[in-house]
Amino acid sequence: MLNDNWILVPMKSEEKKKEFLDFIFKRTGIMKSIPKQYSDGFVMLLVSFDLMAFSTVSITCGMGIKTRTSGVDDFIERYDQMLLEHKKIKVLLHMPHVSLDVPNEFYEGLLIPKNLFHKYNLEMTDLGIDELFKGLNYEKVIPKYSRLYCDVERFRDDSKEIMSKYGEGVVYTHLYDGLLFHSHDDVYRNKVLSYYDNYHKYLDNITKKLLNDDNTLLILDCHSFSDKMAAHFYKEPFPDICIGIEKEYYDRDILNMIINKITNLGYTYKINYPYKGSLVPNCVINKEVEGKVISIMLEINKRIYL
């Protein structure tokens, strides 16, 4: 039986229907896991869903539909206006969990059916976040692969990463609900860590480049989350938007502007709950660059845009 998670798939526009459907159905093979009697309805719902209008479209037992309109687009668009007030600030958008891709060797260690993996991959990705922030003309850094292959926002050392005890360190072995889904040896792990290291070198280089001319860089660490996943680790209720900050790397004025925009649009927020902190590049932590770096994480609850 299908549930609401199956329909959390964005469509860019009417013109992009075929391209996006090919991406979902052919590249991920997700259609193979949907019972045939639901396939037509699933496609119909997908092609009528336009993320840029921020409609909520969901499926219950394959057929039920519910819709509403959200003002998330206003919230995102107003970032540009807000940040223009700080013309000396350069901006980096970091979106570490938007990819659905995994390399071929990943499947060699997969312990669950591929169609089930694709379901979890859709659930655990920050689906549509790249679309929400698409209109902002700032430098963007997005990993090539899914977090289920390599989570680039985890600490490299499992002893420093709290989520590693749940099998969700840099290299995942378990899914958010505790299901063991992947097994691998040290050779595989070292290959993933090499990818991780190269990604962070690239992130460091971008950071250094942006700090070269100006003395302030704002990193917006862009994510989404679901109540369902968060409830496995934290207590409800959860806000519409979670703001994550690091004590040494945030600016109170910018934080207050973000909070004002959120509350003026009628959304709820919490700081560092259910998730906390925000990405700070290694070159900043290691004092390899000069200048001020501000990092603020935005975790947008999927219920307000999907």
WOCOR-V888834 format. One record per residue. N is the residue number from 1. RES is the residue in one small letter. D_FIRST is the distance of its C-alpha to the first C-alpha in Angstrom with 2 decimals. Layout:
n->N res->RES d_first->D_FIRST
n->N res->RES d_first->D_FIRST
//
This chain:
n->1 res->m d_first->0.00
n->2 res->l d_first->3.79
n->3 res->n d_first->6.64
n->4 res->d d_first->10.33
n->5 res->n d_first->11.43
n->6 res->w d_first->10.43
n->7 res->i d_first->13.05
n->8 res->l d_first->15.82
n->9 res->v d_first->17.88
n->10 res->p d_first->21.44
n->11 res->m d_first->23.48
n->12 res->k d_first->27.20
n->13 res->s d_first->28.65
n->14 res->e d_first->28.67
n->15 res->e d_first->30.89
n->16 res->k d_first->28.61
n->17 res->k d_first->25.51
n->18 res->k d_first->26.12
n->19 res->e d_first->27.18
n->20 res->f d_first->24.17
n->21 res->l d_first->21.64
n->22 res->d d_first->23.62
n->23 res->f d_first->23.44
n->24 res->i d_first->19.66
n->25 res->f d_first->18.79
n->26 res->k d_first->21.90
n->27 res->r d_first->22.95
n->28 res->t d_first->19.73
n->29 res->g d_first->17.96
n->30 res->i d_first->14.68
n->31 res->m d_first->13.98
n->32 res->k d_first->14.02
n->33 res->s d_first->10.78
n->34 res->i d_first->8.87
n->35 res->p d_first->8.25
n->36 res->k d_first->11.57
n->37 res->q d_first->10.88
n->38 res->y d_first->9.52
n->39 res->s d_first->12.31
n->40 res->d d_first->15.09
n->41 res->g d_first->13.69
n->42 res->f d_first->12.79
n->43 res->v d_first->16.37
n->44 res->m d_first->17.85
n->45 res->l d_first->16.65
n->46 res->l d_first->17.81
n->47 res->v d_first->21.16
n->48 res->s d_first->21.86
n->49 res->f d_first->21.37
n->50 res->d d_first->24.74
n->51 res->l d_first->25.02
n->52 res->m d_first->28.73
n->53 res->a d_first->28.23
n->54 res->f d_first->25.92
n->55 res->s d_first->23.51
n->56 res->t d_first->20.36
n->57 res->v d_first->17.45
n->58 res->s d_first->13.89
n->59 res->i d_first->10.63
n->60 res->t d_first->8.75
n->61 res->c d_first->5.75
n->62 res->g d_first->7.26
n->63 res->m d_first->10.70
n->64 res->g d_first->12.41
n->65 res->i d_first->15.25
n->66 res->k d_first->17.67
n->67 res->t d_first->20.71
n->68 res->r d_first->23.81
n->69 res->t d_first->26.65
n->70 res->s d_first->27.85
n->71 res->g d_first->31.29
n->72 res->v d_first->30.33
n->73 res->d d_first->32.21
n->74 res->d d_first->35.37
n->75 res->f d_first->34.98
n->76 res->i d_first->34.76
n->77 res->e d_first->37.47
n->78 res->r d_first->39.85
n->79 res->y d_first->39.84
n->80 res->d d_first->42.10
n->81 res->q d_first->44.54
n->82 res->m d_first->44.51
n->83 res->l d_first->45.24
n->84 res->l d_first->47.95
n->85 res->e d_first->49.94
n->86 res->h d_first->50.18
n->87 res->k d_first->51.49
n->88 res->k d_first->52.66
n->89 res->i d_first->49.19
n->90 res->k d_first->47.28
n->91 res->v d_first->43.50
n->92 res->l d_first->41.02
n->93 res->l d_first->37.28
n->94 res->h d_first->35.37
n->95 res->m d_first->31.66
n->96 res->p d_first->30.75
n->97 res->h d_first->26.95
n->98 res->v d_first->26.07
n->99 res->s d_first->26.01
n->100 res->l d_first->23.04
n->101 res->d d_first->25.45
n->102 res->v d_first->26.33
n->103 res->p d_first->29.23
n->104 res->n d_first->28.91
n->105 res->e d_first->30.28
n->106 res->f d_first->27.41
n->107 res->y d_first->25.18
n->108 res->e d_first->27.83
n->109 res->g d_first->26.95
n->110 res->l d_first->23.15
n->111 res->l d_first->21.80
n->112 res->i d_first->18.07
n->113 res->p d_first->16.47
n->114 res->k d_first->17.26
n->115 res->n d_first->13.83
n->116 res->l d_first->12.85
n->117 res->f d_first->16.24
n->118 res->h d_first->15.76
n->119 res->k d_first->12.78
n->120 res->y d_first->15.14
n->121 res->n d_first->18.02
n->122 res->l d_first->16.70
n->123 res->e d_first->16.03
n->124 res->m d_first->19.44
n->125 res->t d_first->21.52
n->126 res->d d_first->23.54
n->127 res->l d_first->21.90
n->128 res->g d_first->24.34
n->129 res->i d_first->27.20
n->130 res->d d_first->29.44
n->131 res->e d_first->28.97
n->132 res->l d_first->29.80
n->133 res->f d_first->33.02
n->134 res->k d_first->33.80
n->135 res->g d_first->36.63
n->136 res->l d_first->38.58
n->137 res->n d_first->41.27
n->138 res->y d_first->41.56
n->139 res->e d_first->41.30
n->140 res->k d_first->37.72
n->141 res->v d_first->36.75
n->142 res->i d_first->33.31
n->143 res->p d_first->32.53
n->144 res->k d_first->31.64
n->145 res->y d_first->28.85
n->146 res->s d_first->25.71
n->147 res->r d_first->26.24
n->148 res->l d_first->24.23
n->149 res->y d_first->27.23
n->150 res->c d_first->29.90
n->151 res->d d_first->29.86
n->152 res->v d_first->33.18
n->153 res->e d_first->33.34
n->154 res->r d_first->33.53
n->155 res->f d_first->36.96
n->156 res->r d_first->38.02
n->157 res->d d_first->39.34
n->158 res->d d_first->36.63
n->159 res->s d_first->39.22
n->160 res->k d_first->39.27
n->161 res->e d_first->35.53
n->162 res->i d_first->33.90
n->163 res->m d_first->30.35
n->164 res->s d_first->31.49
n->165 res->k d_first->31.32
n->166 res->y d_first->27.52
n->167 res->g d_first->27.51
n->168 res->e d_first->27.38
n->169 res->g d_first->30.92
n->170 res->v d_first->32.03
n->171 res->v d_first->30.19
n->172 res->y d_first->26.79
n->173 res->t d_first->25.87
n->174 res->h d_first->23.08
n->175 res->l d_first->20.26
n->176 res->y d_first->20.24
n->177 res->d d_first->18.40
n->178 res->g d_first->20.90
n->179 res->l d_first->19.11
n->180 res->l d_first->21.87
n->181 res->f d_first->21.01
n->182 res->h d_first->24.46
n->183 res->s d_first->27.84
n->184 res->h d_first->31.04
n->185 res->d d_first->34.82
n->186 res->d d_first->37.60
n->187 res->v d_first->38.20
n->188 res->y d_first->34.73
n->189 res->r d_first->35.01
n->190 res->n d_first->38.43
n->191 res->k d_first->37.18
n->192 res->v d_first->34.55
n->193 res->l d_first->37.31
n->194 res->s d_first->39.53
n->195 res->y d_first->36.98
n->196 res->y d_first->36.74
n->197 res->d d_first->40.55
n->198 res->n d_first->40.98
n->199 res->y d_first->38.53
n->200 res->h d_first->40.49
n->201 res->k d_first->43.76
n->202 res->y d_first->42.56
n->203 res->l d_first->41.53
n->204 res->d d_first->44.97
n->205 res->n d_first->46.71
n->206 res->i d_first->45.00
n->207 res->t d_first->45.89
n->208 res->k d_first->49.49
n->209 res->k d_first->49.77
n->210 res->l d_first->48.60
n->211 res->l d_first->50.96
n->212 res->n d_first->53.84
n->213 res->d d_first->55.08
n->214 res->d d_first->53.87
n->215 res->n d_first->53.99
n->216 res->t d_first->50.65
n->217 res->l d_first->47.09
n->218 res->l d_first->44.02
n->219 res->i d_first->40.78
n->220 res->l d_first->37.62
n->221 res->d d_first->34.86
n->222 res->c d_first->31.82
n->223 res->h d_first->28.34
n->224 res->s d_first->25.22
n->225 res->f d_first->23.06
n->226 res->s d_first->20.10
n->227 res->d d_first->20.40
n->228 res->k d_first->17.44
n->229 res->m d_first->19.27
n->230 res->a d_first->22.66
n->231 res->a d_first->21.88
n->232 res->h d_first->21.68
n->233 res->f d_first->25.37
n->234 res->y d_first->26.88
n->235 res->k d_first->27.21
n->236 res->e d_first->26.02
n->237 res->p d_first->26.96
n->238 res->f d_first->26.78
n->239 res->p d_first->28.83
n->240 res->d d_first->28.02
n->241 res->i d_first->30.10
n->242 res->c d_first->31.24
n->243 res->i d_first->34.66
n->244 res->g d_first->35.67
n->245 res->i d_first->39.35
n->246 res->e d_first->41.72
n->247 res->k d_first->44.91
n->248 res->e d_first->47.23
n->249 res->y d_first->45.47
n->250 res->y d_first->44.81
n->251 res->d d_first->46.96
n->252 res->r d_first->47.11
n->253 res->d d_first->48.03
n->254 res->i d_first->45.11
n->255 res->l d_first->42.74
n->256 res->n d_first->44.13
n->257 res->m d_first->43.73
n->258 res->i d_first->40.05
n->259 res->i d_first->39.61
n->260 res->n d_first->41.56
n->261 res->k d_first->39.45
n->262 res->i d_first->36.24
n->263 res->t d_first->37.65
n->264 res->n d_first->39.35
n->265 res->l d_first->36.06
n->266 res->g d_first->34.67
n->267 res->y d_first->32.39
n->268 res->t d_first->32.47
n->269 res->y d_first->33.35
n->270 res->k d_first->34.19
n->271 res->i d_first->36.33
n->272 res->n d_first->35.09
n->273 res->y d_first->32.09
n->274 res->p d_first->29.43
n->275 res->y d_first->30.64
n->276 res->k d_first->34.30
n->277 res->g d_first->36.81
n->278 res->s d_first->36.95
n->279 res->l d_first->37.75
n->280 res->v d_first->41.46
n->281 res->p d_first->42.63
n->282 res->n d_first->44.56
n->283 res->c d_first->47.69
n->284 res->v d_first->47.78
n->285 res->i d_first->47.28
n->286 res->n d_first->49.94
n->287 res->k d_first->52.33
n->288 res->e d_first->52.68
n->289 res->v d_first->52.74
n->290 res->e d_first->54.73
n->291 res->g d_first->53.51
n->292 res->k d_first->51.12
n->293 res->v d_first->47.38
n->294 res->i d_first->44.97
n->295 res->s d_first->41.32
n->296 res->i d_first->38.73
n->297 res->m d_first->34.99
n->298 res->l d_first->32.72
n->299 res->e d_first->29.16
n->300 res->i d_first->27.44
n->301 res->n d_first->24.46
n->302 res->k d_first->21.54
n->303 res->r d_first->21.04
n->304 res->i d_first->24.33
n->305 res->y d_first->23.79
n->306 res->l d_first->20.14
//
